[in-house]
Amino acid sequence: MLKTEALRSNRRRHTTSTPKIAYLAGMIALFAVIPVIYILIRALTGDPELWQRIIQTRLIKLFSNTLLLLLAVTTGTTLLGVSMAWLTERTDVPGRKIFRWLLALPLAIPPYVGAIIHLALLRPRGGLISQWLEELNIPSTFLPNPTGFWGAAFVLIIFSYPYVFLLSAAAFRSLNATYGEAARMLGRTPWQTFWQVTIPSIRPGITAGALLVSLDILAEYGTVALLRFETFSSAIFVQLAGRYDRSAASILSGVLILLALVILYGEFRIQGQAQFTQIGSQWRPAALIHLGKRRIWGFLALFFTVLVSFIIPVGLLVFWSTQGILDHQTFSGMQIGSKGLVSFIFNSVWSSGFAAILAVLFSIPIAIYVVRYPGKISRLFSRLSQVGYAIPGVVVALSLVMLVNRFLPFLYATSLVVVMAYVVRYIPQAVRSSESAMRQLSPSLEEASRLLKRNAFQTFVQVTLPLILPGLLAGSALVFLSSLKELPATLLLRPAGFETLAVRVWIWSEEGFYFQAAPAALLLVVIAIIPLFFLLRRESIFKQ
Amino acid sequence: MKLEIEQLSKRFTGNQYPAVDNITFSMQTHEILCFVGPSGCGKTTTLRLIAGLERPDQGIIRLDQRIISDMHTFVPPEKRNIGMVFQDHALFPHLSVFDNVAFGLQGLRKAEKKDRVSGLLELVGVEALAKRFPHVLSGGERQRVALARALAPEPALLLMDEPFSSLDAHLRLEVREQIRNILKASQSTVIFVTHDQEEALFMGDRLAVFNQGKLEQIGLPETIFHDSGSRFVAAFMGDSDFVRGTSVPAGFHTELGLLEQQNDYSPGTAVEIAIRADDIDFQLNQQGNGKIINRFFRGAFNFYRVELDSGAIVHVFKLHTEIYQPGERVLTYFNAGHPLKIFTL
């Protein structure tokens, strides 16, 4: 009732002439979209012969590899994420409250750290598991090859499923008991109810999660590079870092972005439909399903998932870190010149923190404009500012290298370019948080302030800002978390000597120094858990 | 005149019809004027135009002889000296009750502010809640805090946008009486919006009835009720039914018989007569002119719905002891004792 009223008064403001905030929002949208447009233009105006050659030699292989991985990981995360959400939200499996937290925690582990551990365990020669087996005189040849398609798919699934888990758990949670009850009264069995009522109701949540995972997979560089499965992202990285061939990289990037934009468009459509369900005052949770003797299987499924995706990786990092710190030689190897772990932490935190602040500041005008002045133009600006979802880190890097070189040469090879890349890539997350915070704010609060003699700016400072602040902080936590884990753009854009935790973890592991890399990786995970914890606490499924 | 509105109009982009269509009226100091009409009739938009929350397409708004809105002037809401109580109360969730009320008292010294807020909280009867935050208040308490906040800067005009719609039915009756007493005690000039005709009759010194963006009638509650200016007002405000008739020198010829009533219509004019449930009566009669289709028991009386042979529906009050069954044929006849309202077709 109040909500529709709020919507109606949102819409009322149509006729006023273009507000000043529109220009600000437009400039920010332009900033967010320039890198994509620039790359698309570079790609389209690329040398036809080069296009010809790339199409003949590379494109089909890259396309099939990328799509295959996308399909496998999306399917895998959806199955794993939805079943974990079902177990913790809809059944009486023991320990489900603590599992909700544990299942979300892998979000603090960058997939490439997972890939490093995966390799360290399963390498045919020298891998920990193969060594143990050899000590026990068991031939290790039956172990699966850790690299290639299956390795990459496995690692990406176990470190990406939490997205789908969180979104579908929230959808399960918001389902009102009465839907299921109505279906039962209309003659459906529990099984039919599940497939005909429950799953269709949470489908938007699941689909949105799966599409976000797809965009992440398109952008993923570290995992596929380490496990030697070539996708668009890793191929572009090689063109840039190995061959310095920006023309070929631009063409590959153009194709990749088009693919990502199609997925992003689908995601926008899903967002537009929004959720079917809402937690209103009449909401009552559905009764839990009693698993009876099968509870043990549910418990084991949860436990095994957490074991593989969180306990083993973090346990190994802790183990290696202690080994590394105790071993004098390894410990001194953690110094690069005069710089040590402290300096990597500092660089990681300030660059991610700065990006988080900028992204949130930029997102505010967009959020105000699209929520308070709904219309075609404001929606366009909001969507343009979110194309960052569709630009993988390597492409952001390529675009910024060329743009900065050309238009802002004084910024070239400074750490500010790295921050800029984070902002372009992750501003969509800030925009979404700020928009949802604004949407929850009834316009009548701002109107009340105006009638109590505050002008528009005073109203923003004294009423709007304090009330949307939690949402803004959540947005900045999200951008901080993502920037902290970011790898390819940082590697390509960082000035000499600018070392972050992510960069160091990557370089040491590529050289095979796992003991040396472990403390930095562990610190990365620990620092990432702080904003993650803050974000998870805001989720409905962690509230009682 | 306190407030003068001339030819005010507003159409929202994308809508074919104007939300507010050429409205003119004025108000006296200390008056409570009630805007009433079905949802979407333009009453809330008119209110928001006066508040400065929307820009009119045309028209003049004058408050205390000062133009606050016309083709060249648009005084922003914060400079209009107008207070408003919102439908959802719009209490600032991050401020205590005290700070909410004090929000409009910028520039006062601390002690003065404290006195003024305490005085207002006492006036609305929530002085014990000063330190609480809005989310712990009950609906009625929020209502009164919202009123105190709007009254705090001593606005020249107070606007209230369906302020009781979020309250439970039984609470509403209690709160509206308290609020009306407070408004009268503080000598406020008030525009009160509601879609509930009974609430409008209770709250307003005068009523302004809106329909499809137009002001249908403005006047005393009694006038609006007894002497409706249009068929819409009679139907919406008076719960009237309508039967057709033709004028004759002695009155009007209808299927309920002859209504004896002086009139100036030329004989044979087709008219509609507005009838309320207390204006007519019936007796059981097989040869009658209609049949009972339903009975609604209202405690003190029975309320009968009767379908006349022409298909017209009328309603009749009977004592709570007089019980008849649906389906019985009845003879329905005039029993008003006062002139009825006539509208030409």
Interface residues (C-beta under 8 A of the other chain):
Chain A: M1 L2 E5 A6 R11 R12 R13 H14 T15 T16 S442 S444 L445 E447 A448 S449 R450 L451 L452 K453 R454 N455 V463 P466 L467
Chain B: K10 R11 F12 T13 G14 T45 R48 A51 G52 L53 E54 R55 D57 P76 P77 E78 K79 R80 I82 G83 M84 F86 Q87 D88 A90 F92 P93 H94 F103 G104 Q106 R149 A150 A152 P153 S166
